Amino acid sequence: KEELERKAQEEHNRKVEEEKEKLKERNEMMKNDEYTKTIEDLCDVSYKELVFDSDICDWKMNSSTFDRHVLKRKHLVFLIENENGEMLVVGLSCGAVT
């Protein structure tokens, strides 16, 4: 049982590292993006990095990597886009998400 748990954790860690590499590529596109500039103005923040993207990262109920990407981070801005392309922007600046 411990061996299975260890292997599952290793696989989860590997998946998170792969996602981080893909996020680095997306980060380069986001830095000068029109939406990024608008959000910076609206939220009075400066873009630093993309830490989670549901198009790249696992968002499934039992295997999500969301927590590994956002926990212990401060000053997060969440962009939520619905199926009609409408965006909701939510800023969280009250300390690290734990």
C-alpha positions as CSV (number, residue, x, y, z in Angstrom):
1,K,0.0,0.0,0.0
2,E,2.8,2.5,0.9
3,E,4.5,1.7,-2.4
4,L,1.4,2.4,-4.4
5,E,0.9,5.7,-2.5
6,R,4.6,6.6,-3.1
7,K,4.2,5.9,-6.9
8,A,1.0,7.9,-7.1
9,Q,2.7,10.8,-5.4
10,E,5.7,10.6,-7.8
11,E,3.3,10.5,-10.8
12,H,1.4,13.5,-9.4
13,N,4.7,15.4,-8.9
14,R,5.8,14.6,-12.4
15,K,2.5,15.8,-13.8
16,V,2.8,19.1,-11.9
17,E,6.4,19.6,-13.3
18,E,5.2,19.0,-16.8
19,E,2.4,21.5,-16.3
20,K,4.8,24.1,-15.0
21,E,6.9,23.8,-18.2
22,K,3.8,24.3,-20.4
23,L,2.8,27.3,-18.2
24,K,6.2,28.9,-18.8
25,E,5.5,28.9,-22.5
26,R,2.0,30.4,-21.9
27,N,3.6,33.0,-19.6
28,E,5.6,34.4,-22.5
29,M,2.4,35.0,-24.5
30,M,0.6,36.5,-21.5
31,K,3.2,39.1,-20.6
32,N,2.2,41.5,-23.4
33,D,-1.4,40.4,-24.0
34,E,-4.1,43.0,-24.2
35,Y,-6.2,41.2,-21.5
36,T,-3.2,41.1,-19.2
37,K,-2.7,44.9,-19.5
38,T,-6.4,45.5,-18.8
39,I,-6.4,43.2,-15.7
40,E,-3.3,45.0,-14.4
41,D,-5.1,48.3,-14.7
42,L,-8.3,47.0,-13.2
43,C,-6.7,45.2,-10.3
44,D,-3.8,47.6,-9.8
45,V,-1.3,44.7,-10.0
46,S,1.6,43.8,-12.2
47,Y,1.6,40.6,-14.0
48,K,4.3,38.2,-12.7
49,E,3.4,34.7,-13.8
50,L,0.6,32.3,-14.8
51,V,0.4,29.7,-12.1
52,F,-2.6,27.6,-13.2
53,D,-4.5,27.3,-16.5
54,S,-7.3,24.7,-16.7
55,D,-6.5,24.2,-20.4
56,I,-3.0,23.0,-19.4
57,C,-3.4,21.8,-15.8
58,D,-5.4,18.8,-14.5
59,W,-8.7,20.1,-13.2
60,K,-10.4,16.7,-12.6
61,M,-12.1,16.1,-9.3
62,N,-9.9,13.3,-8.0
63,S,-6.6,14.2,-9.6
64,S,-6.6,18.1,-9.8
65,T,-3.2,19.8,-9.4
66,F,-4.8,23.2,-8.6
67,D,-3.7,23.1,-5.0
68,R,0.0,22.4,-5.9
69,H,0.0,25.4,-8.1
70,V,-1.7,28.0,-5.9
71,L,-1.1,27.1,-2.3
72,K,1.2,29.4,-0.3
73,R,0.9,32.2,-3.0
74,K,-0.1,35.7,-2.3
75,H,-1.8,38.3,-4.5
76,L,-3.6,36.0,-6.9
77,V,-5.9,37.1,-9.7
78,F,-8.4,34.5,-11.0
79,L,-9.8,34.8,-14.6
80,I,-12.9,32.7,-15.1
81,E,-14.2,32.5,-18.7
82,N,-17.6,31.1,-19.4
83,E,-18.7,29.3,-22.6
84,N,-19.8,32.6,-24.1
85,G,-16.3,34.1,-23.8
86,E,-17.4,36.4,-20.9
87,M,-14.8,36.9,-18.2
88,L,-15.0,37.3,-14.5
89,V,-11.9,38.6,-12.8
90,V,-11.4,38.0,-9.1
91,G,-8.4,39.3,-7.1
92,L,-7.2,37.8,-3.9
93,S,-4.6,39.8,-2.1
94,C,-5.1,38.9,1.6
95,G,-2.2,36.7,2.2
96,A,-1.3,33.2,1.0
97,V,-3.9,30.7,0.1
98,T,-3.4,27.7,2.5
